Structures are given as C-alpha cells and as structure tokens.
Amino acid sequence: MPKVYARRVSMAAGAAAALACTLVLSGQTAQAAPPGPPSAATARTYLAEIKEQPEGPQDGYSRAKFPHWIDQGDNCNTREVVLKRDGSNVQQDGSCAAVSGTWVSPYDGATWTKASDLDIDHVVPLSEAWKSGAAQWTTARRQELANDLTHSQLIAVTDNVNQEKGDKDPAKWLPPKASYHCEYARMWVWVKHVYGMTADSAEKAALKKILDGC
C-alpha cells in the first residue's frame, strides 16, 4: 500500500474512532429509535410463520400482569431509558427523569420538547399480547415483553396518538403518518414472531398488504 494512501486510511480510522468516542462521552448515540426491525422480505417470511388464530378472550387481563417500568440500572427505569434513546440532546436530572430534550414522534411527525407530552408505546399492546398467547406465559416472560429494549417493542410517541391506538392491531389502527406504515408493520411482525404470539386473519391480511407494498 502506498505510504500516502496508508496515512489517509489511518487518519480516516482515527477520525471515526474519535467520533465514536465523542458520541460515547456525550451520552448520545447514532440511534434515536427502537432497534431496527428486519427487512420487509424477512418480515413477510416471519408473518407466514406466525400462527393464524382468532384472538383469545380478554378475561383475566391486567396491565399489572406485565410488570413495567422496571429498573434498568443507574437509577433509571425502562421509560426513562427509552426517552433518552429516542430523543435528541436529552438532559436528565439526578433521578434519571428527562428535564429537557427534543423528540419527534414517528407516528405523526410531531415534535415535542417536554417528556410529559410523550407516551412510551408498546408496539404490540399488552392487551393484544394477552389475547395472542401471553395469557399462558409466566409473569417473567410478560415482564420481558413489557420492558423489551432489544426488539422494536417500545417507542416514544405523541401521547394522544398512543391513546387513540389503544390496544388495536394493524387491521384496526395504523400510525397517522402513512410513510411509517412499512416500518410499523415490520416492527409488529418482528415482536410477534420473536415471542411466538398468534395473529388473527384480519391482522395477518392487513400486515401482508402493507409488507407487500414496502
């Protein structure tokens, strides 16, 4: 390798390392969203593998059976971790509560500067999960779903939009921002597939239509 080229490669690598170090030290990361879901093609494969079955009964359901928001270390709970992850320039106080920052809700594109204007949405609602198999899970497994930071199950969104969603599946509700439908469907399918949940026929049809158009 020519010496000049080698020096340029070395300088580029050094700059990248410095940038990574700066991001770590500032508490910021390149990610300002849940973990990226699989591609549409993979999601279509996952969707085909999800067992089609009518929703089970709501009987016995309680949010208390999905313990959240649990401690995530450093005096922070799951909600606070997601607010930090999904926002920009988020500052937290000594109890880990977000006191300032900027958040853009992917569901509707709205921008917020107060954490109180945001809900942390369970992409697959807990009630929906209950009717899709979680009624038979252990409490530990339900807690894992309710606090899952590894998959695309938690996201900071406009509070009233989340309240409009309620426990509806994609056959009954989709984010107001149409350009986000593909991402949302991929997220939904990933979570249901990972946890072995079922989906009813209307839900599967709605998801297939979205994914086919991605």
Summary of the structure (lengths in Angstrom):
residues: 214
radius of gyration: 19.7
end to end distance: 42.9
largest distance: 71.7
contacts: 627
relative contact order: 0.17
helix: 48%
strand: 13%
